[in-house]
Amino acid sequence: MAIEGADIIRAAALLGAGIAMGFGAIGPGIGEGYAAGRACEGISKRPEQAGLLTRTMLIGQAVSETTGIYSLVIALIMIFVVQ
């Protein structure tokens, strides 16, 4: 049983997919948590602005999540396309 070049490429693609998803999920997780915390702080200071703050926070979190989705797409390409 010999290890061939295709096996090494497949292993590297799977490892790269895992690393891409790992690093790709850290940024949105931290960013969305920070945004939610700051929104809660803002709502506690100005409760009358709760609707505007919540709407703005959700839009910011949606934009932040796009990097996580992009890393998921890259990971899936590495898993299913690279052979």
N, C-alpha and C positions, 0 to 999 in steps of 0.2 A: 504494500500500500504506500504509494509515493504521493507526496504533495506536489501538485502541479500549479502552474501559474494561474489558472482559472480559479483554483481553490483559494489562493492567496488574495486574488482580486475580490472574490465573493466575501471572504472574511473581513477584508478591509472596508468593503461597502457596508456590511452589517455593523461593524464597529463605528464607522463614520456616521451611520444613521442614528445610532444610539447617542453618540456625542452631540450630533446636531440637535436632536430632540432635547437632550439634557440642558445644553446651553441655551437653546431656543426657548425653553420654558422658564428659565430663571428670570430673564428680563421682564416679560409680561407679568409674572407673578409678583415681583417686587414693585413694579410700576403700578399695577392695579391696586395692590394693598396700600401703597402710599397715597394714591388718589382717593381711595375710599376713606382712609383715615383723615386726610385733610378736608374732605367733604363733610365728614361727621363733625370735625372741629368747627368748620364754617357754619354748619346748621346750628350747632350749639350756641354760637355767638350771635347769629341772626336767623332765628327760626322763621321769620316772615319770608326769607329768601330760599326756603327749603326746596321748592319746586324747581327753581332755576339752578340751584347748586346740584341737585340730583340729576337733572337733565344734562348739565355740563359734564358731570362726573361720568355718566354712562357713555356719553360720546367719546370722552377721553379714554375710557377703558376699552371701548370698541376699537379705537385707533391703535391702542397699545397691544391689543390681542392679535392684530394682523401680523406682527412679527412671529408670534407663536404659530399661527396658521402657516405662514411661509416656511418655517422650519419643519413643520409636519409634512408639507408638500415635498420639500427636499429630502426628508428622511424616507418617505414612501417611494420617491423616485429611486433613491439609492437601494432600497430593499427589492423592489420589483423590476426595475429596468436594468440595473447593472448586473451582468451575469458573467 
